[in-house]
């Protein structure tokens, strides 16, 4: 895949309504890739599982849902997270990098770029098609995040990106597009984070 195809796929995903759920989206080795990055998720069952396994996170999710004003019953049946979205856009499985138990989450991307550099390399200035990545925990104690750079200023600073985020679902979508966790926004999501700029090695 070349960089333009990657960007085209990433934009195409804005047309498929999805909500954000950590660990969702993309595909694993042995699975058939979907037409979009989001995968089916029963939100009620997922929340019940979270209540049993991680009550603190469950309480945070329910509180955020209440603050959002979004009616859970109106959510689309598909969910994705930021790294699932990026992996799908790159046309790669989320696991098997290099072992079947290794996943390309944000921390895995950073480990590779700052270590063996098998698939990702760090770059100094942003360019269209690069990735903005910050590790976990975020400044608010949440997971890491990754976005695809779509616009850069003259100083080499990313100004726009495509990314999958719970916050995006609360935004008014552009005309003709559905409400979606996958959207193009400014890059303020990364302000105050320990952000690095990475490039898929084949595009470098």
HELIX and SHEET records of a PDB file:
HELIX    1   1 UNK A    3  UNK A   12  1                                  10    
HELIX    2   2 UNK A   13  UNK A   15  5                                   3    
HELIX    3   3 UNK A   43  UNK A   53  1                                  11    
HELIX    4   4 UNK A   55  UNK A   68  1                                  14    
HELIX    5   5 UNK A   72  UNK A   74  5                                   3    
HELIX    6   6 UNK A   82  UNK A   90  1                                   9    
HELIX    7   7 UNK A  106  UNK A  113  1                                   8    
HELIX    8   8 UNK A  167  UNK A  170  5                                   4    
HELIX    9   9 UNK A  188  UNK A  190  5                                   3    
HELIX   10  10 UNK A  201  UNK A  203  5                                   3    
SHEET    1   A 3 UNK A  19  UNK A  20  0                                        
SHEET    2   A 3 UNK A  78  UNK A  80  1                                        
SHEET    3   A 3 UNK A  39  UNK A  40 -1                                        
SHEET    1   B 6 UNK A 120  UNK A 122  0                                        
SHEET    2   B 6 UNK A 195  UNK A 200 -1                                        
SHEET    3   B 6 UNK A 131  UNK A 134 -1                                        
SHEET    4   B 6 UNK A 145  UNK A 152 -1                                        
SHEET    5   B 6 UNK A 158  UNK A 164 -1                                        
SHEET    6   B 6 UNK A 182  UNK A 186 -1                                        
END                                                                             
